[in-house]
Amino acid sequence: MAYTKTTWVNNSSPAINADNLNKMEQGIYDAHIIEMLLENEVPNTVQTYTFSGGSVSQVLHKRSGSTIRTDAFTYGTNTITEVRTLNTGENVTIVTNLTTLETTVTYATS
């Protein structure tokens, strides 16, 4: 996801209008969401772990009884895939190759 910085100059283009302010708001929101998805622990939540075949298959991060984020794990021969999904629908997929230790991260919005 590339970001193009806007240079604001008094009495000049670009205008301060709803389109430009909404672009700025979306950027702030996306940065906040990505931070929540990349943190290993979601602050002020209780984690509930589910195991399958001796490995963690899911982690629920709950606050006041509501699930804030769900982390789902799948295990391949040489990979671990983790999909972290917020209750707002945004998610990040983290795939780690256990042979090379290379990791790829993909962000998706709802």
C-alpha positions in Angstrom: 0.0 0.0 0.0 1.7 3.2 -1.2 1.2 6.5 0.4 1.4 9.8 -1.4 2.1 12.7 0.9 0.1 15.9 0.3 1.9 19.2 0.7 -0.5 21.8 2.1 0.1 25.4 1.2 -2.0 28.3 2.4 -4.3 29.8 -0.2 -3.3 27.2 -2.7 -4.3 23.9 -4.2 -5.2 21.3 -3.0 -8.3 22.5 -1.4 -9.3 21.6 2.2 -12.5 19.8 1.3 -14.4 16.7 2.2 -12.6 14.5 -0.4 -9.1 15.5 0.8 -10.0 15.4 4.5 -11.6 11.9 4.0 -8.4 10.8 2.3 -6.4 11.9 5.3 -8.9 10.2 7.7 -8.7 6.9 5.8 -4.9 7.0 6.0 -5.0 7.5 9.8 -7.6 4.7 10.1 -5.6 2.3 8.0 -2.4 3.0 9.9 -4.2 2.3 13.2 -5.8 -0.9 11.8 -2.5 -2.2 10.5 -0.9 -1.6 13.9 -3.6 -3.6 15.6 -3.2 -6.4 13.1 0.6 -6.6 13.4 0.8 -6.5 17.2 1.2 -10.0 18.7 -1.1 -9.1 21.6 -4.1 -6.9 21.4 -3.9 -4.6 24.4 -6.5 -5.0 27.2 -7.8 -8.3 25.9 -8.0 -11.9 27.2 -6.7 -14.5 24.8 -8.4 -17.9 24.3 -6.4 -20.6 22.6 -7.8 -23.5 20.5 -5.5 -26.5 19.8 -5.7 -29.0 17.0 -3.3 -31.9 16.7 -1.0 -30.4 19.3 -0.7 -27.0 17.6 -2.5 -23.7 18.1 -5.2 -23.4 15.5 -6.9 -20.3 16.7 -6.5 -17.4 19.2 -9.4 -15.2 20.1 -8.6 -11.8 21.6 -11.6 -10.7 23.7 -12.5 -7.6 25.5 -15.7 -7.4 27.7 -16.9 -10.7 26.1 -16.6 -9.4 22.5 -14.0 -10.8 20.1 -11.8 -8.0 18.9 -9.5 -10.1 16.7 -9.3 -13.7 15.6 -6.0 -15.3 14.7 -6.3 -18.5 12.6 -3.3 -20.8 12.0 -2.7 -23.4 9.3 0.4 -25.6 9.0 1.9 -26.8 5.7 4.9 -29.0 5.2 7.3 -26.0 5.3 5.0 -23.1 6.1 2.9 -21.6 8.8 0.0 -19.3 7.7 -1.6 -17.0 10.2 -4.6 -14.9 9.3 -5.4 -12.2 11.8 -8.9 -10.7 11.3 -10.4 -7.8 13.2 -14.1 -7.7 14.1 -14.3 -4.8 11.6 -13.4 -7.3 8.8 -9.8 -6.1 7.9 -7.2 -8.8 8.0 -3.6 -9.5 7.5 -2.2 -12.8 6.3 1.3 -13.8 7.5 3.0 -16.7 5.7 6.3 -17.9 7.2 8.5 -20.4 5.2 10.1 -22.6 7.9 13.0 -23.5 5.6 14.1 -20.0 4.6 12.5 -18.1 7.4 11.1 -15.8 4.7 7.9 -14.1 5.8 5.3 -12.4 3.5 2.5 -10.2 4.9 -0.6 -9.3 2.9 -3.2 -6.7 4.2 -6.8 -6.7 3.1 -9.7 -4.5 3.9 -13.3 -5.6 4.2 
